[in-house]
Amino acid sequence: MPKVTVLMAVFNAEKYLREAVESILNQTFIDFEFLIVYDKSQDETLEILLSYSDQRLRIIENEEKLGFVKSLNKGLSLARGEFIARMDADDISHPERLAIQIDYFEKCPWIDFVCSWYDVMDEAGNIVDYIPDVTSSDEIYYTLNFRNCIAHGSVMFREKIIDVIGNYDENCASEDYHLWHRISKSYIIHKIDQPLYIWRTHETSICSVNSRKLREASYQIFLANLIDLLGRDVEDKLTRLMWDNFCNTHYTDLNDYSGYELITTAEIIRELNAEIVDAAPAGLNKRSINELGDEKYVRYLIIVGRKIGILKMFELINEIGENTLYKAVIIRKLAGNLMRNKIKGKNY
């Protein structure tokens, strides 16, 4: 049996397929099967796949069109490797990706899931950026409570995780985030701090075509998690504001919120952070996770202060049931921010 199953689902993928396939076939680590689930394309995808004679390739043809997520789940059920590595048909894996990830598992046999930083390339294959995002296991666990911070194609995990956690959710547009979030509740996720994967950005990618759908799916994952942790429903208007703050997007217009709603949101953020810390799996540093939560909480109050004005913010801080130390930290940061923006000629 192969050590690793590299899993890829393909549909109408001819444009970048050869680059993706050859980036796996040319890996320095060779003990793998490349399991490709072909999903009834209308282009030359199948012909390209059949042009390769490498014995490590396993091409599974769907009898009818299943869609991307169902094809991935079919691949998971057919995988023979001890480890599963994901790969997408428009991306590229660095030549030593599998070797580095397997070496990580062998040096740390107690771990079950690794991912990595990744480069970003344009349609022509030019590297235009790289994304380290959050790296520590504590940060990954905390961040997955409200957004995805793991590149789908960068992951490798022990196959046995799927037996415990289950497959990709076929009803969720953000199937990868949904799975990582579920895994993070029971397993520690590690991220290798170097780019091992190259993600291609182009107009026809799933992320580009379905950006709004993916964003809403991510919000629904956050909302379900919030309800599960708090044990109750929270008004959608407030959860949208919290999610906006946690994701650092700032789409929400704070002028639509009353002082009471802003205070209530602050209190819920504090409560949610406490529950996230309590739910952390064994082996993570709860003190570190608590500090990450405190940073988000203080940041929320600073953003609110910028929007509604420093004097009104001081009034709100006094109404929040918080200890004197936190109030002093918040006021100091707000005052410093106010002075910096006055020097720049801005008024908040």
C-alpha positions, -999 to 999 in steps of 0.1 A, spaced: 0 0 0 12 35 -7 23 58 21 3 87 8 -28 92 -13 -27 125 -32 -64 132 -39 -77 155 -67 -111 159 -82 -113 173 -117 -139 189 -139 -132 209 -171 -97 214 -159 -77 212 -191 -61 247 -190 -38 241 -160 -41 203 -155 -7 193 -169 11 217 -145 -8 204 -116 -4 167 -124 33 170 -132 40 189 -100 29 157 -81 45 132 -104 78 150 -101 78 150 -63 111 140 -46 90 117 -23 78 88 -45 58 64 -22 23 77 -32 -7 70 -53 -22 99 -72 -60 93 -70 -79 116 -95 -116 115 -96 -128 126 -131 -162 142 -131 -177 140 -167 -160 171 -182 -168 187 -216 -132 195 -225 -100 175 -229 -94 167 -192 -98 130 -196 -75 128 -227 -48 147 -208 -50 123 -178 -49 92 -200 -18 106 -218 3 97 -187 17 62 -181 29 67 -146 17 36 -125 11 58 -95 -19 74 -112 -53 60 -104 -80 76 -125 -116 71 -113 -143 80 -138 -177 90 -123 -206 72 -141 -226 104 -138 -216 140 -128 -213 141 -90 -199 176 -84 -167 186 -67 -174 177 -30 -191 144 -37 -161 135 -60 -137 143 -31 -157 121 -7 -157 93 -33 -119 97 -34 -116 96 4 -135 63 4 -112 48 -22 -79 61 -8 -53 34 1 -27 56 18 -20 61 54 -19 98 47 -42 119 26 -27 149 7 -50 173 -12 -43 188 -46 -63 210 -69 -62 209 -107 -52 245 -113 -25 247 -86 11 235 -82 29 217 -53 65 225 -47 88 195 -56 96 187 -20 62 193 -6 53 156 2 88 148 14 88 178 39 53 169 52 61 132 56 93 141 74 73 163 97 50 134 106 80 110 111 97 135 134 65 141 153 46 108 152 19 120 176 5 146 152 -23 139 128 -26 170 105 -2 194 88 -6 222 63 17 250 51 21 285 40 15 290 3 25 312 -26 0 329 -49 4 329 -87 -15 346 -115 -30 330 -145 4 330 -163 21 312 -134 40 342 -120 44 343 -82 27 375 -71 24 370 -33 28 345 -5 4 339 24 18 329 57 -14 337 76 -16 324 112 10 297 119 9 285 155 -14 257 165 -31 279 191 -37 307 165 -51 281 140 -75 267 165 -87 301 176 -90 315 140 -109 285 127 -137 294 150 -146 323 127 -128 319 93 -106 296 73 -69 300 76 -58 268 58 -52 264 21 -71 234 10 -44 220 -13 -17 224 13 -30 198 37 -18 163 46 -35 143 74 -38 108 86 -66 89 69 -79 77 102 -91 113 110 -119 108 84 -130 77 102 -136 97 133 -146 131 120 -164 122 89 -162 133 52 -166 167 36 -201 182 42 -218 179 8 -243 206 17 -217 233 25 -201 255 -1 -170 260 20 -165 222 25 -128 225 33 -133 251 61 -162 231 75 -140 200 77 -109 218 92 -132 234 118 -146 200 129 -111 185 130 -98 214 151 -122 206 179 -105 172 185 -70 174 169 -41 198 170 -34 213 136 2 221 127 14 245 100 48 244 83 62 279 81 73 278 45 54 278 12 49 242 -1 20 249 -23 12 275 -51 -24 286 -53 -34 300 -87 -58 330 -88 -79 333 -120 -114 344 -130 -128 309 -134 -116 294 -101 -141 283 -76 -130 310 -52 -135 337 -78 -168 324 -93 -184 316 -59 -169 343 -37 -202 355 -22 -215 320 -17 -183 310 0 -184 340 23 -220 333 34 -211 296 39 -182 307 62 -206 329 81 -230 300 86 -202 279 100 -193 307 124 -229 311 134 -235 274 141 -203 273 161 -214 303 181 -248 288 189 -231 255 199 -206 272 222 -230 297 238 -259 272 240 -284 298 226 -293 318 196 -280 354 192 -297 381 170 -283 379 135 -276 417 134 -252 412 164 -236 380 151 -229 397 117 -211 425 136 -190 400 156 -180 380 126 -171 412 108 -148 421 137 -133 386 140 -125 385 102 -112 421 101 -134 429 71 -153 460 85 -182 457 60 -207 466 88 -218 501 92 -217 508 129 -241 538 125 -268 511 122 -262 500 158 -274 516 190 -251 520 220 -270 491 237 -263 468 207 -226 478 207 -223 470 244 -242 437 240 -219 427 212 -188 434 233 -202 413 261 -210 384 238 -175 386 223 -160 382 258 -184 353 265 -176 336 232 -139 339 237 -142 322 271 -161 293 256 -135 290 228 -108 287 254 -127 261 274 -134 240 243 -97 238 232 -84 203 228 -58 190 251 -22 200 241 -30 236 232 -20 266 253 -52 280 268 -34 310 281 -22 318 246 -57 313 231 -71 336 258 -46 363 248 -57 360 212 -93 365 223 -84 395 244 -67 411 213 -99 407 193 -120 420 221 -99 452 226 -97 456 189 -134 456 186 -137 484 212 -110 504 194 -128 501 161 -161 511 177 -143 540 193 -130 552 160 -165 551 145 -186 567 172 -161 591 187 -137 589 217 -161 605 242 -190 582 234 -166 553 235 -155 562 270 -191 563 281 -196 528 266 -165 514 283 -179 526 316 -211 507 310 -193 474 301 -190 450 330 -152 449 328 -124 451 353 -104 483 358 -72 469 342 -89 462 309 -106 496 308 -73 512 313 -57 493 285 -86 501 262 -86 538 271 -48 540 266 -50 525 231 -80 546 221 -62 578 233 -30 568 214 -50 561 183 -69 594 186 -36 614 189 -21 596 159 -51 604 137 -52 641 148 -16 644 137 -26 630 104 -55 654 102 -83 628 107 -112 630 130 -132 601 144 
